[in-house]
Amino acid sequence: MRKFLLSLMLLAGGCAAGPDYRRPESQGAASSAFVTQAIPFDPTAPLPDQWWRLYNDPALDALVRQALAANTDLRVAAANLAKARAMLSEAKAGRLPATDINGGVSYGDGVQGGGGAFTQDQAQWSQNGSLSVSWEVDLFGRVSRAVEAARADAQAVEAARDAVRVTVAAETTRAYLDACAYAFALAVARDSHRAAQDSLRLVTAQEKAGSTSRLDVERAAAAAATARAAIPAMEAQQQLALFELAALIGGTPADIPQSAKVCALPPAPTAALPVGDGAALLRRRPDLRQAERQLAADTARIGVATAALYPKISLGGSGNVFRNDSVRGNDSLSFSVGPLLSWSFPNVSVARARIRQAKAQGDASLATFDGVVLTALKQVEQALTGVAREQERLAALDEAQARSQRAFDLANTRYRAGSIGLLDVLVAQTALLDAKAAQAASLQRLSSLRVDLFRALGGGWQEGDRP
């Protein structure tokens, strides 16, 4: 018997049904530098985990910390991770012996004697108890593959938690930068309205003095009204961004942070953006790790399904006791010990169908992983292109705004000197207002595109944050 048990234990340690998991090879392009190269980027430096510190803005740093501590989506993700780890503990328990204890006391007048016939009709108390112990000999790796799958599932959920961290950090930064950018656009709109009002007052005074016509007054009034119309839209955009920020940091709309309210200009990164290369991207992005771990779990489940083709062997024993006034001594005790075998052979159609299901799920997970890799590379290239081109556009708009300002100043000076008409001034003023509005809109768009880039690069979670 001892040789038999030893043989089973050796077999259990050296055999596991199903394929052994091997991490799939990444796309060849993922190991090289990104296609998009531009002055704003540094491909030699990897993206830091806390990329928002590149803005060197203490207010932003504090808001992201608060969001990572209080955001409700992160609380849900943490609870899901705790559940997955509990399921892993349940799977590991399959390696331990299973025990079952029962006992009870009854009272009645039906008493079973040692020979199996009712011997008397006298009511009495009876006591019974049983204990059984069994341990599955994992000859074909059913339990080990189940533990492997549960561990990979927990790691996939952990990666999903990290992906939520990436999203929370990015959207908190975006909401803060949007609030600052819309505050800047609002200030531009108000300045434009003041300039238009000054022109209207000047023309109105001239009309009263008889030096200009009513037509010029109406034109100036229309320009002032148009400038005033831009203010409510900017106020609404700023307020929406502030409400979004309050929700991200776990607050109500009444909990808008003061630091965001007073921000008047969106900060910009203090150096070239560190982007690294494709290999660093694949190591960093949590959604890639989640897809890879899901593939590992589904591969292990092929082994679980395959193990059902083979016998399930358990070692165990049981003991029972039944005692009353008629049953005592040795007659009240019984026990059994020995191996137990369970096997569905020769009807294995169900098992083979489940193997085909598991393999199909594994193929789907592999395709999903490949798709996630391609999507990640695409998103980074798109974000790099967007940032580079918008930065060029903003530089051109800065020049356009400066020249429009000089043109308006010249037109205003000449109008006051009487060398040109009001229409020329209004044309120059409209061009200036349009240039300022386009500049402010481009600044907001560039700030948002930078966040898209950081999010696509997968920054925002840290190895040290894992529990």
Summary of the structure (lengths in Angstrom):
residues: 467
radius of gyration: 37.2
end to end distance: 45.3
largest distance: 132.1
contacts: 1463
relative contact order: 0.17
helix: 66%
strand: 12%
